[in-house]
């Protein structure tokens, strides 16, 4: 396997007071890594900074636990979530990757979330306390929204045939089978504590200030008949609802006890319903004599619809041992004397039993620091692998059903360090394409898993489509395609687009935003490959970004339309407009005469608030037509066409024509909402010219006629063409980052909180001339040095932090609510 990069954290490795400290880590469905660090610092310096309400202890130093987050595409940049004087024992992401649960030794648990979706600003949302308890495991409730990944169905056309929804019930079912939101915790004394999260109203925006944390009421229940000290445990969601729990006790180390946890809401409908817990004992695992071995950890997983528990041991000789136990189901025939109504010709009665059987085991030369199992929900054993992270800086990839070693990866061990550095924990990305490992100095190591190399191009295409359907972040998949050739990437994008266009209309409409965001990321990979062969077609990534915003504006504007005659509900105003534009009428005023103006009536105040969005639509149409002659000439000279060009997209051109007609009608209602341009000719009607040229372009996008190209080339002499803003962030998904991954034969080395200069995209005009920053959502110029902005941590898209406060109309508020996250799927980062 390929080792991608390493992030050195000098600030964490200074502390040598705790040589056996453990760094916890977990990866969210959006590829955000959360990890905890234990450091020794002065009490006097941390009393005011700690988020915990515990009293400070006497002495000169104390253990201070910190929690940080970082993105896998910018691993050198981490952001602090919180600090506590208590030892952190649990890190857990919510199913949507927007909440982070922390469990502490001492019984306190907290739920943090990014404030206004800013990854560098976190706020405490909920908390609760279990006095005199140590939390050792916790899980959020599962929402039962998962799809099966089946490589054998990669040749199917429709997404409904490729990806079947997993037959699973939510952990907690509410009214109508709706999944409940909440979580459950297990303490070292065998106490279960569950909670439900209150429904947060959409209008409660924390942008006006930091909202106080809410204390959650807990429902407790004893896991077994009696309380006991639990040393190791593992929790997993059940397919039938509830959870599986397996644990070992200090006084019964040869016994692994298993329980089912059932959760329900009791109470009459219409009244307040209360959460109840129930635990049921299940078949246990009776281990062989330990012979000096000690259990290190337990790991329960579901592999190919089979329930498995991995038991990790520390051996006396300094090595490690992994055992795999599988749950088997058997049927036993009931004796004839005990048959219920038995007789000749009637079926016999059977008793169903469950038992655990040891299927495989493997001995390792070093102790196991952590064990990771593939996170892809699949029925195929080929996509299920086990990753044993050893303390001697090696990773063993094991076969899931036999624990046979498939490959071995050796990481470099630092020689200059005065303390021994060991691997402590690791986790896989949601698609199981990358393994992220932390050592005892909180240094991050990233490596590629062998799944993508074994599957080929068909497996990669299926994996990208799986990300579109499931909503998982595909950054880990795209990072691993830096070595693919140009021809492979072009065919991949072409096949992905072809498969998407074959889907039913309702499927395309539902997943259109996810599809465009993924293609925008793929353009970055293509741009890097084209730079290698000097065949780069610039601006393709910007083309998809424009297409995403155009789609969002189109849906926002069409949602404002209301039919004047409610009795005629066959077709709405937007459908009637699309039918009229299908006739290819070049005059926008003629199209207006064939429409009912009452269907497009909107309040003038609301139109005035949308003026900047209207300006963006016309700017896009003007830029697209202005660049058309140049793009056609480049294609003729090079003989190659770009993989995507918005001027050749008939759907985008149709959306622009529809919006121009709506803007023309709204201009009659409110003149101030019309776009503004600097003209050299007073008699030019910009909207009419743009609509006429777009109509002619829609008739033949492949080969525009010469007269159309001549008219487009004259636009720059008739009015001032606004320039598009360009965002060039420093990430591993940029052209420079992918080129660095492709060129280096050894892992990339980064320093924590130091932006690598080799990945920065510095243009000459950016150095010489100060460029103004533009809000890409509000379409406002902010100047060269705005006070506070929000910039996407991945693509660099800019959004004013206080824009949602200034929204006065419902239409503008709905527009800003579409941008809780950036269109690329990344979090915002507030910059002061």
C-alpha positions in Angstrom: 0.0 0.0 0.0 1.0 3.6 -0.6 1.9 5.9 2.3 0.5 9.3 1.3 1.6 11.8 3.9 2.7 12.5 7.5 1.9 15.5 9.6 4.5 16.3 12.3 3.1 17.9 15.4 6.1 19.4 17.3 3.8 21.2 19.8 2.4 17.8 21.0 5.6 15.8 21.1 7.3 18.3 23.5 5.4 16.7 26.4 7.1 13.6 27.7 5.5 13.5 31.1 3.0 10.9 29.9 4.9 8.3 28.0 1.9 5.9 27.8 -0.7 8.5 26.7 -3.3 7.3 24.2 -4.5 9.5 21.3 -8.1 8.8 20.3 -9.3 9.5 16.8 -12.4 9.1 14.6 -13.3 10.1 11.1 -16.7 11.6 10.2 -18.8 10.8 7.1 -17.6 14.1 5.7 -13.9 13.1 6.1 -13.2 15.4 9.1 -10.8 13.8 11.6 -11.3 14.4 15.3 -8.5 13.5 17.7 -7.7 14.0 21.4 -4.3 14.9 22.9 -3.2 14.7 26.5 -0.7 17.3 27.6 0.7 18.5 30.9 0.3 22.2 31.4 0.3 24.7 34.3 -2.9 24.9 36.2 -2.7 28.7 36.5 -2.5 29.1 32.7 -5.5 26.9 32.0 -8.1 27.7 34.5 -9.7 30.3 32.3 -9.3 28.4 29.1 -10.8 25.0 30.1 -14.4 24.4 29.1 -14.9 22.0 32.0 -16.5 23.3 35.2 -14.4 21.1 37.5 -12.4 22.7 40.3 -8.6 23.0 39.7 -6.3 20.8 41.7 -3.3 21.8 43.7 0.1 21.4 42.2 2.2 22.9 39.5 0.9 20.9 36.5 -2.1 18.8 35.6 -3.2 16.6 32.7 -5.1 18.7 30.1 -7.1 16.9 27.4 -7.5 18.7 24.1 -9.7 17.8 21.2 -8.8 19.0 17.7 -10.3 18.5 14.2 -8.7 18.6 10.8 -9.7 17.9 7.2 -8.0 15.1 5.3 -7.4 17.4 2.3 -5.7 20.0 4.6 -4.2 17.8 7.3 -1.5 20.4 8.3 -4.3 22.7 9.6 -6.1 21.6 12.8 -8.6 23.5 14.9 -9.3 23.3 18.6 -12.7 22.1 19.7 -12.3 22.1 23.5 -10.1 21.4 26.5 -10.8 19.6 29.8 -9.0 18.6 32.9 -10.7 15.2 32.7 -9.3 12.4 30.6 -11.3 11.9 27.3 -12.3 8.3 26.8 -14.8 8.5 23.9 -14.9 10.3 20.6 -17.9 9.7 18.4 -19.4 11.5 15.3 -23.1 11.8 14.6 -24.4 10.0 11.4 -24.5 13.2 9.5 -21.0 14.3 10.6 -22.1 17.6 12.2 -22.0 16.8 15.9 -19.1 15.4 18.0 -19.8 13.5 21.2 -17.1 13.5 23.9 -17.1 11.2 26.9 -14.9 11.8 29.9 -13.6 9.9 32.8 -15.7 11.1 35.7 -19.1 10.9 34.1 -19.4 14.0 32.0 -20.3 13.9 28.4 -20.7 16.7 25.9 -22.0 17.2 22.3 -20.2 19.9 20.3 -21.1 21.3 16.9 -19.5 23.9 14.6 -20.9 27.3 15.2 -22.6 28.5 11.9 -20.8 25.5 10.3 -17.4 27.1 10.8 -14.9 24.3 11.3 -12.6 26.7 13.3 -15.4 27.8 15.8 -17.1 25.2 17.9 -19.7 25.6 20.6 -21.0 23.3 23.3 -24.6 22.3 22.4 -25.6 19.7 25.0 -24.1 18.1 28.1 -25.0 15.8 31.0 -23.2 14.3 34.0 -23.2 10.8 35.5 -21.6 11.4 38.9 -18.8 9.0 39.9 -19.0 7.1 36.6 -16.4 6.6 33.9 -17.8 6.6 30.3 -16.1 3.9 28.3 -18.3 3.7 25.2 -21.0 5.8 23.5 -23.0 5.8 20.2 -25.3 8.1 18.5 -28.7 6.6 17.4 -28.6 5.2 13.9 -31.0 6.6 11.3 -31.2 3.4 9.2 -30.3 5.4 6.0 -27.6 3.2 4.5 -27.1 1.6 1.1 -25.5 -1.7 0.2 -22.3 -1.5 -1.9 -22.3 -4.5 -4.2 -19.4 -4.7 -6.8 -21.2 -7.4 -8.7 -23.9 -4.8 -9.8 -21.4 -2.3 -11.3 -22.8 -3.0 -14.8 -26.4 -2.2 -13.9 -27.8 1.1 -15.4 -30.2 2.4 -12.8 -29.1 3.5 -9.3 -32.1 1.7 -7.8 -30.7 -1.6 -9.1 -27.1 -0.9 -8.2 -27.7 0.3 -4.6 -30.2 -1.4 -2.5 -31.3 0.2 0.8 -30.1 -1.8 3.8 -33.0 -3.5 5.6 -32.4 -1.9 8.9 -34.6 -0.3 11.6 -33.5 2.9 13.4 -32.0 2.5 16.8 -35.0 4.4 18.2 -38.3 4.5 16.3 -40.6 7.4 16.8 -44.1 8.0 15.5 -44.6 6.5 12.0 -41.2 4.7 12.2 -39.3 8.0 12.0 -35.7 7.7 13.4 -35.2 9.4 16.7 -32.1 11.5 17.4 -30.1 10.8 20.5 -27.4 8.6 21.9 -26.5 6.0 24.5 -23.5 5.6 26.8 -22.0 2.8 28.8 -20.0 3.3 32.0 -17.3 1.1 33.5 -19.7 0.0 36.3 -22.2 -1.4 33.7 -24.6 1.5 33.8 -26.4 2.4 30.6 -27.5 6.0 30.0 -29.6 7.2 27.0 -30.9 10.5 25.9 -32.9 12.1 23.1 -31.9 15.3 21.4 -34.6 18.1 21.3 -35.6 19.3 17.9 -33.7 22.4 17.0 -35.9 25.0 15.2 -34.5 26.2 11.9 -35.0 29.8 13.0 -32.7 29.5 16.0 -29.5 30.7 14.3 -26.6 31.0 16.7 -24.9 33.6 14.5 -26.2 36.3 16.8 -24.1 35.0 19.6 -23.0 31.9 21.5 -26.1 30.1 22.7 -25.8 28.5 26.2 -25.5 24.7 26.4 -28.5 22.7 27.3 -28.4 20.0 30.0 -30.0 16.8 28.8 -32.0 14.5 31.1 -30.7 10.9 31.1 -32.5 7.6 31.3 -30.4 5.0 33.2 -30.6 1.3 33.3 -28.3 -1.4 34.6 -26.8 -3.5 31.8 -26.9 -6.8 33.8 -28.6 -8.1 36.9 -25.7 -6.8 39.0 -23.2 -4.0 38.4 -19.6 -5.0 37.8 -16.3 -3.4 36.6 -16.1 -3.5 32.8 -12.6 -3.4 31.4 -13.3 -3.6 27.7 -16.4 -3.3 25.6 -17.7 -2.7 22.1 -21.0 -1.4 20.8 -22.7 -1.8 17.4 -26.1 -1.0 16.0 -28.5 -3.9 15.3 -30.3 -4.4 12.0 -33.5 -5.0 14.0 -33.1 -1.8 16.0 -31.3 -1.2 19.2 -27.7 -2.1 19.9 -25.3 -5.0 20.5 -23.0 -4.7 23.5 -20.1 -7.1 24.3 -17.8 -6.6 27.3 -15.4 -8.3 29.6 -15.3 -7.9 33.4 -12.2 -7.7 35.6 -13.2 -10.7 37.7 -14.2 -12.9 34.7 -11.6 -12.4 32.0 -12.3 -15.6 30.2 -16.0 -14.7 29.6 -17.2 -12.2 27.0 -20.8 -11.3 27.8 -23.2 -10.1 25.1 -26.4 -8.1 25.4 -29.0 -6.7 23.2 -30.1 -3.1 24.1 -33.7 -2.2 23.1 -34.9 1.4 23.1 -38.5 2.5 22.8 -40.8 5.5 23.4 -43.6 4.8 25.8 -46.7 6.9 26.3 -49.9 7.9 24.6 -49.8 9.7 21.3 -50.3 13.4 21.6 -48.7 13.4 25.0 -45.1 13.5 26.1 -43.5 10.1 25.4 -40.7 8.8 27.6 -37.6 6.9 26.6 -37.2 3.4 28.1 -34.3 1.0 28.1 -34.3 -2.8 28.2 -31.3 -5.2 28.1 -31.5 -8.8 27.1 -28.7 -11.3 27.7 -27.5 -13.2 24.7 -25.1 -16.0 23.9 -21.7 -15.4 25.5 -18.1 -16.3 24.4 -16.2 -18.7 26.7 -12.5 -18.2 26.0 -9.7 -20.7 26.2 -7.2 -20.4 29.1 -5.4 -17.1 28.7 -2.0 -18.5 29.7 -0.6 -15.1 30.7 -2.3 -13.2 27.9 -4.3 -10.1 28.6 -7.3 -8.9 26.6 -6.5 -5.5 25.1 -9.7 -4.6 23.2 -12.9 -5.9 21.6 -14.2 -5.1 18.2 -17.7 -6.1 17.0 -18.5 -5.8 13.3 -20.9 -7.0 10.6 -19.1 -8.5 7.7 -21.1 -9.9 4.8 -24.2 -10.0 7.0 -22.3 -12.1 9.6 -21.9 -11.0 13.2 -18.3 -11.1 14.2 -16.3 -10.2 17.4 -12.6 -9.6 17.2 -10.7 -10.1 20.5 -7.2 -8.6 20.7 -4.7 -9.9 23.2 -1.3 -8.7 24.6 1.0 -11.7 24.8 3.7 -12.1 27.5 6.4 -12.3 24.8 5.6 -8.8 23.6 3.6 -9.9 20.6 -0.1 -9.8 19.9 -2.9 -12.2 19.1 -6.2 -11.6 17.2 -9.1 -14.0 17.4 -12.2 -13.9 15.2 -15.5 -15.3 16.7 -18.6 -15.6 14.5 -22.2 -15.9 15.6 -23.8 -19.1 14.3 -27.4 -20.1 14.2 -28.6 -23.7 14.6 -31.9 -25.6 14.6 -32.4 -28.5 17.0 -35.2 -31.0 16.6 -37.5 -31.3 19.6 -37.9 -34.8 21.1 -41.0 -36.6 19.9 -42.4 -36.7 23.4 -42.2 -32.9 23.6 -43.6 -32.1 20.2 -46.6 -29.7 20.2 -49.4 -31.5 18.5 -47.0 -33.7 16.6 -48.2 -36.6 14.6 -47.7 -38.4 11.3 -47.5 -36.1 8.4 -46.9 -33.0 10.5 -43.7 -31.0 10.6 -41.4 -31.4 13.6 -40.8 -28.5 16.0 -37.4 -26.9 16.1 -35.6 -24.8 18.6 -33.3 -22.0 17.3 -30.1 -21.4 19.2 -27.2 -19.0 18.9 -23.6 -19.7 19.8 -20.2 -18.1 19.2 -17.5 -20.1 17.4 -13.9 -19.3 16.9 -13.2 -19.1 13.1 -9.7 -17.8 12.9 -6.7 -16.4 14.8 -3.4 -14.9 14.0 -0.2 -14.2 16.0 1.7 -11.0 15.4 5.2 -10.0 16.3 4.2 -6.8 18.1 1.3 -5.6 20.2 -1.8 -4.4 18.5 -2.5 -0.7 19.0 -5.8 -0.6 17.2 -8.0 -2.7 15.0 -10.0 -1.3 12.1 -12.6 -3.0 9.9 -13.9 -1.7 6.5 -16.7 0.7 6.9 -18.3 0.1 3.5 -21.8 -1.5 4.0 -21.4 -4.5 1.7 -22.3 -8.1 1.3 -19.0 -8.9 -0.5 -16.0 -10.3 1.4 -13.7 -8.8 -1.3 -14.6 -5.3 0.0 -14.2 -6.3 3.7 -10.7 -6.2 5.2 -9.2 -6.0 8.7 -6.4 -3.6 9.4 -4.2 -4.4 12.4 -2.2 -1.3 13.5 0.8 -2.5 15.5 2.8 -0.4 18.0 6.0 -1.1 16.0 4.8 1.3 13.2 3.5 -1.5 10.9 0.0 -2.2 9.5 -1.1 -5.7 8.6 -4.0 -6.1 6.2 -5.9 -9.3 7.0 -8.6 -11.2 5.2 -11.9 -10.8 6.9 -13.0 -14.4 7.2 -9.7 -16.2 7.7 -7.4 -13.5 9.1 -4.9 -14.4 6.5 -2.3 -11.7 6.0 -2.7 -10.0 2.6 0.0 -7.3 2.8 2.2 -5.5 5.2 3.1 -1.8 5.3 6.1 -0.5 7.3 6.2 3.1 8.4 9.4 5.0 9.1 10.2 5.3 12.8 11.8 8.5 14.0 15.4 8.1 15.2 16.1 11.5 16.7 13.2 11.3 19.2 14.2 11.1 22.9 11.0 9.1 23.7 9.7 6.0 22.0 7.0 6.8 19.5 4.3 4.2 19.0 1.1 3.9 17.0 -1.9 4.4 19.3 -5.1 4.5 17.3 -6.4 4.7 13.8 -9.6 4.9 11.7 -10.8 4.4 8.1 -12.5 7.0 6.0 -16.2 6.4 5.2 -15.5 4.7 1.9 -12.5 2.7 3.5 -10.1 4.1 0.9 -7.7 5.7 3.4 -6.4 4.6 6.8 -5.5 7.4 9.1 -3.2 6.6 12.0 -2.0 8.6 15.1 1.1 7.9 17.1 1.8 8.8 20.8 3.0 12.3 19.7 -0.4 13.0 17.9 1.3 12.8 14.5 -1.0 11.9 11.7 0.0 9.2 9.1 -2.2 8.6 6.1 -2.0 5.5 3.8 -4.0 4.1 0.9 -5.9 0.9 1.3 -5.6 -1.8 -1.4 -9.4 -1.9 -2.2 -9.2 0.7 -5.1 -6.2 -0.9 -6.7 -7.9 -4.3 -6.8 -11.2 -3.1 -8.2 -10.0 -1.2 -11.3 -11.9 1.5 -13.2 -15.3 -0.2 -12.8 -14.9 -0.3 -9.1 -13.9 3.4 -9.0 -17.0 4.4 -11.0 -19.3 2.4 -8.7 -17.7 4.0 -5.7 -18.2 7.5 -7.0 -21.8 6.8 -7.7 -22.2 5.3 -4.3 -21.0 8.6 -2.8 -23.6 10.5 -4.9 -26.4 8.2 -3.6 -25.3 7.9 0.1 -24.1 11.5 0.5 -20.7 10.4 1.7 -17.7 12.7 1.0 -15.6 11.5 -1.9 -12.4 13.4 -1.0 -10.6 10.2 0.0 -11.5 8.5 -3.3 -10.4 11.5 -5.4 -7.1 11.9 -3.5 -6.2 8.3 -4.5 -6.7 9.0 -8.2 -3.7 11.2 -8.6 -1.9 8.4 -10.4 -4.6 7.8 -13.0 -4.0 8.7 -16.6 -5.7 11.4 -18.6 -7.5 8.9 -20.8 -8.8 6.9 -17.8 -10.1 10.1 -16.1 -11.8 11.3 -19.3 -13.5 8.0 -19.8 -14.5 7.9 -16.1 -16.1 11.4 -16.2 -17.8 10.5 -19.5 -19.2 7.2 -18.1 -20.3 8.9 -14.8 -22.2 11.6 -16.8 -23.7 9.1 -19.2 -25.0 6.9 -16.3 -26.4 9.9 -14.5 -28.3 11.1 -17.6 -29.9 7.7 -18.0 -31.6 7.9 -14.6 -35.3 8.8 -14.3 -36.0 12.5 -14.0 -36.9 12.4 -10.3 -33.7 10.6 -9.5 -31.6 13.2 -11.5 -33.4 16.1 -9.8 -32.9 14.7 -6.3 -29.1 13.9 -6.7 -28.3 16.8 -9.1 -26.4 18.9 -6.5 -24.3 15.9 -5.3 -23.5 15.0 -8.9 -22.4 18.5 -9.8 -20.2 18.8 -6.7 -18.5 15.5 -7.5 -17.8 16.5 -11.1 -16.4 19.8 -9.8 -13.9 17.8 -7.7 -13.1 15.5 -10.6 -12.2 18.6 -12.7 -9.4 19.3 -10.2 -7.9 15.9 -10.8 -8.3 16.3 -14.6 -6.7 19.7 -14.4 -3.6 18.3 -12.7 -3.3 15.5 -15.3 -3.7 18.0 -18.2 -1.0 20.2 -16.8 1.4 17.2 -16.9 0.7 16.8 -20.7 0.3 20.5 -21.5 -3.3 20.0 -22.6 -4.9 21.9 -19.8 -8.3 23.5 -20.4 -8.5 26.2 -17.7 -11.7 27.0 -15.9 -13.5 23.7 -16.0 -13.7 23.6 -12.2 -15.1 27.1 -12.2 -17.6 26.0 -14.9 -19.1 23.4 -12.6 -19.1 25.9 -9.7 -21.1 28.3 -11.9 -23.5 25.5 -12.8 -24.1 24.6 -9.2 -24.9 28.3 -8.3 -27.1 28.6 -11.4 -29.1 25.5 -10.4 -29.6 26.9 -6.9 -30.7 30.3 -8.2 -33.1 28.7 -10.7 -34.8 26.6 -8.0 -35.0 29.7 -5.7 -36.6 31.9 -8.4 -39.0 29.3 -9.6 -40.2 28.7 -6.0 -41.4 32.3 -5.9 -43.9 31.7 -8.8 -47.5 31.0 -7.9 -50.3 30.3 -10.5 -52.9 33.0 -10.7 -55.7 30.4 -11.4 -55.6 27.8 -8.6 -58.3 25.8 -10.4 -55.8 24.9 -13.2 -53.2 22.8 -11.5 -52.0 20.7 -14.5 -48.9 22.8 -15.1 -47.3 25.6 -13.1 -45.8 28.8 -14.4 -42.3 27.3 -14.7 -43.7 24.4 -16.8 -45.6 26.9 -19.1 -42.4 28.9 -19.5 -40.4 25.9 -20.5 -43.0 25.0 -23.1 -42.9 28.4 -24.7 -39.1 28.5 -24.8 -39.1 25.1 -26.6 -40.4 27.0 -29.7 -37.0 28.8 -30.0 -38.5 32.3 -30.2 -35.5 34.7 -30.4 -37.3 37.8 -29.1 -37.8 37.9 -25.3 -40.7 40.4 -25.6 -42.6 38.0 -27.9 -42.2 35.2 -25.3 -43.6 37.5 -22.7 -46.7 38.2 -24.7 -47.5 34.5 -24.8 -47.3 34.2 -21.0 -49.7 35.2 -18.3 -48.0 38.0 -16.4 -50.0 37.3 -13.3 -48.2 33.9 -12.8 -44.9 35.8 -12.5 -46.0 38.5 -10.1 -43.7 38.9 -7.1 -43.7 41.5 -4.4 -41.5 44.5 -5.4 -39.6 44.5 -2.1 -38.7 40.9 -2.6 -37.5 41.6 -6.1 -35.3 44.4 -4.9 -33.6 42.0 -2.4 -32.8 39.6 -5.2 -31.0 42.2 -7.4 -27.5 40.8 -6.8 -28.6 37.3 -7.8 -30.2 38.7 -10.9 -27.0 40.5 -11.6 -25.1 37.2 -11.2 -27.3 35.4 -13.8 -26.8 38.1 -16.5 -23.0 38.3 -15.7 -22.8 34.5 -16.2 -24.6 34.7 -19.6 -22.5 37.7 -20.7 -19.2 36.0 -19.7 -20.2 32.8 -21.4 -21.1 34.5 -24.7 -18.0 36.7 -24.5 -15.7 33.6 -24.2 -17.5 31.6 -26.9 -15.5 32.7 -29.9 -12.2 32.1 -28.1 -13.3 28.7 -26.9 -14.4 27.7 -30.5 -11.1 28.9 -31.9 -9.1 26.9 -29.3 -11.0 23.7 -30.1 -10.3 24.2 -33.8 -6.6 24.7 -33.3 -6.0 22.0 -30.8 -8.5 19.5 -32.2 -9.7 18.7 -28.7 -12.7 19.8 -26.8 -12.8 20.2 -23.0 -14.6 17.6 -21.0 -17.1 20.1 -20.0 -18.0 23.6 -21.2 -21.1 25.4 -19.9 -21.6 27.1 -23.3 -22.2 23.6 -24.8 -24.6 22.5 -22.0 -28.1 22.7 -23.4 -29.6 22.4 -19.9 -27.6 25.3 -18.5 -28.5 27.4 -21.6 -32.2 26.6 -21.1 -32.0 27.6 -17.5 -30.4 30.9 -18.4 -33.1 31.6 -21.0 -35.9 30.9 -18.5 -34.3 33.2 -15.9 -33.8 36.0 -18.4 -37.5 35.9 -19.3 -38.4 36.0 -15.6 -36.0 38.9 -15.0 -37.6 40.8 -18.0 -41.0 40.4 -16.5 -39.9 41.4 -13.0 -38.2 44.5 -14.4 -41.6 45.8 -15.4 -42.7 45.4 -11.8 -39.6 46.8 -10.1 -37.1 48.6 -12.3 -34.5 48.7 -9.5 -34.1 44.9 -9.6 -32.7 44.9 -13.2 -28.9 44.3 -13.7 -26.6 47.3 -14.1 -23.9 47.6 -16.7 -21.4 50.2 -18.0 -22.4 50.7 -21.7 -20.7 52.3 -24.5 -23.9 52.5 -26.5 -27.1 53.9 -24.9 -29.6 52.1 -27.1 -28.4 48.5 -26.4 -30.9 46.3 -24.5 -28.7 43.9 -22.6 -31.5 41.4 -21.7 -32.9 41.2 -25.2 -29.4 40.8 -26.8 -28.4 38.0 -24.3 -31.7 36.2 -24.8 -31.4 36.4 -28.6 -27.8 35.1 -28.7 -28.6 32.3 -26.2 -31.5 31.2 -28.3 -29.3 31.0 -31.4 -26.7 29.1 -29.4 -29.2 26.6 -28.1 -30.1 25.7 -31.7 -26.6 24.3 -32.4 -24.3 24.2 -29.4 -21.8 21.8 -31.1 -21.1 24.1 -34.1 -22.1 27.7 -33.5 -22.4 29.7 -36.8 -20.0 32.4 -37.7 -22.6 35.2 -37.5 -23.3 34.3 -33.9 -19.6 34.3 -33.1 -19.2 37.7 -34.7 -22.0 39.1 -32.6 -20.5 37.6 -29.4 -17.1 39.1 -30.1 -18.7 42.6 -30.3 -20.1 42.4 -26.8 -16.9 43.6 -25.2 -17.1 46.8 -27.4 -20.7 47.5 -26.4 -20.4 47.2 -22.6 -18.0 46.4 -19.9 -17.6 42.6 -19.3 -17.4 41.8 -15.5 -14.7 39.3 -14.6 -15.3 36.2 -12.6 -13.6 35.7 -9.2 -11.0 32.9 -8.9 -10.5 30.9 -5.8 -7.1 29.1 -5.4 -6.9 27.5 -1.9 -4.0 25.4 -0.7 -5.3 21.8 -0.4 -4.3 18.4 -1.5 -7.2 18.4 -3.9 -5.8 21.4 -5.8 -3.8 20.9 -9.0 -0.6 21.6 -7.0 -1.5 19.1 -4.3 -2.4 16.3 -6.7 0.8 17.0 -8.7 2.8 16.6 -5.5 1.2 13.3 -4.6 1.9 12.1 -8.2 5.5 13.2 -8.4 6.8 12.1 -5.0 7.8 8.5 -4.6 7.9 8.9 -0.8 5.3 10.3 1.6 4.7 14.0 1.7 5.9 15.6 5.0 3.9 18.5 6.5 4.3 20.5 9.7 1.4 21.2 11.9 -0.1 24.7 11.4 2.4 25.5 8.6 0.9 25.9 5.2 3.2 24.1 2.7 4.6 26.7 0.2 5.0 24.0 -2.5 1.2 23.6 -2.7 0.4 27.3 -3.0 -0.9 28.7 -6.3 0.7 32.1 -6.6 -0.1 34.1 -9.8 1.9 37.1 -10.9 -1.1 39.4 -11.1 -2.1 38.4 -7.6 1.3 39.5 -6.3 1.5 42.8 -8.2 -2.1 43.9 -8.0 -4.3 43.8 -4.9 -7.4 41.9 -5.8 -10.8 42.6 -4.3 -12.6 39.8 -2.4 -16.1 38.9 -3.7 -18.9 37.2 -1.8 -19.7 34.3 -4.1 -23.2 33.8 -2.6 -24.4 37.4 -2.2 -22.5 38.6 -5.3 -21.1 41.6 -3.4 -17.7 43.1 -3.6 -16.2 43.2 -0.1 -13.0 45.1 -0.9 -9.4 44.0 -0.4 -9.5 43.7 3.4 -13.0 42.9 4.7 -13.4 42.7 8.5 -15.0 39.2 8.8 -15.7 36.6 6.1 -16.3 32.9 5.9 -14.2 31.0 3.4 -14.7 27.4 2.4 -11.9 25.3 3.9 -11.6 23.2 0.7 -12.5 25.3 -2.4 -12.0 28.9 -1.0 -15.5 30.0 -1.8 -16.3 33.3 0.1 -19.5 33.9 2.1 -20.1 37.0 4.4 -20.5 35.9 8.0 -23.3 38.3 8.7 -25.1 38.1 5.4 -28.0 36.0 6.9 -28.6 38.7 9.5 -29.2 41.3 6.8 -31.7 39.2 5.0 -35.0 41.1 5.2 -37.2 39.0 2.9 -38.2 35.4 3.0 -36.8 34.8 -0.4 -33.3 36.0 0.6 -33.5 34.0 3.8 -34.3 30.9 1.9 -31.4 31.6 -0.4 -28.9 31.9 2.5 -30.3 28.7 4.1 -29.2 26.8 1.0 -25.6 27.6 1.9 -25.3 26.2 5.4 -22.4 24.2 3.8 -20.4 25.1 0.8 -21.5 23.7 -2.6 -18.4 21.4 -2.6 -19.4 19.8 0.7 -16.7 21.5 2.9 -17.1 23.4 6.1 -16.8 27.2 6.3 -13.8 28.8 8.1 -14.3 32.1 9.7 -11.5 34.6 9.0 -11.3 37.9 11.0 
